[in-house]
């Protein structure tokens, strides 16, 4: 999750909190510069989600990924009969899981 985040470096840090002025109406009297100085003194950093586009060649594999996901879902009862668990065992190096994550299916 942290690889998708980008640190915010602007002085309007409070604009990245949804409904900040409505949630804290007593801070309407404080200027943006003064609020920024307060955030810096407290050591609070703000992050936004960095948009990462899916590569074109990877987008072409989406139909195959959906078919594979359906086959895995259909085969799940067979895996349960063999292993006794309702999930596919995976590790950090699982290529199928990484493929689904890169296509944003998971």
N, C-alpha and C positions, 0 to 999 in steps of 0.2 A: 504494500500500500504506500509506503513512504517513497518509492521510486516515482510515483505519479504526482508528488507534491512539489510546488515551487514556492520558494520564500518570497514574501512581499517586501519590497524595499521602499515603497512610497510613503509619503507623510499622511495619507488618508487611511491609516491602518484600520480605524474603526469602521470604515465603510465595508469591510469584509465580514463584519458580524451582521447577520440578517436582523433587521428591525432594531438596530442599536439605539437610535434616538427614541424610539417608541418604548423600548424596554427600560431605558434609564433616562427619564425625562429631566432629572435634576442635572444631567450633564449637558443640557442644551446651552447653558451659560458659558461653558468652557470652550475655548477656541480649538480648532483642529491642531494647531502647532503645540499648544499647551497639552492637549490630550496625547499627542505623539511623544512629547517629552515624558509624560507619565508612563506610557507603555514602555519606553526605553529604560526608564529608571527601575521599573518592575521586572525587566528582563523578559517581557512577553513578546513573542514573535508570532506573526501571522503567516499562514500558508494558503495558497489556492491550489486547486487541482490543475495540473499541467495536462493539456490535451495532447495526446499522442496519436497521430493518425495510423490507421492500419495500412500496412503496405499493400500495394495493388495486387501483387502475385499471391499474397496471403488471402485476399478477399475472394479470389477465384476458388479457393479450397473450401469456402463456406458450405456449399451443398454437400460435399463429401463429409464434412464435419457433422452436419445435421443428421445425415444418414447413419454415420458411425454412432452418434449419440443415441439415436433411436434403437439401433441394434444392441448397444450396451444396455439400454433400458429393458429391452425384451429379454436379453440374456441374464438379467439380474437374478431371477429365480433359480436359474441353473447354478450361478455362482453361490447362491445361498445354500443350495443342496450340497455343493462340494466343500465350501469353506465354513459355512455356518454363520456368515455375517452378511448384512445387507449393503455392503459397499465393496468397491473394487480396491484392493490394496494398492497404495501408491507411495512413492518416495519423492524427494525433491527433484530427482532427475527424470521424472516421468514425462515422456515426450508428448503423449496425448493430452495430459493435463495442461502442459505449457502451451500446446497448440490451441486448446479451447480458451485458455486465458488470453492469448494474443488475439484471438478473434472476438474476445469479450463475450463469450457464451457463458462464462462462469464469473 
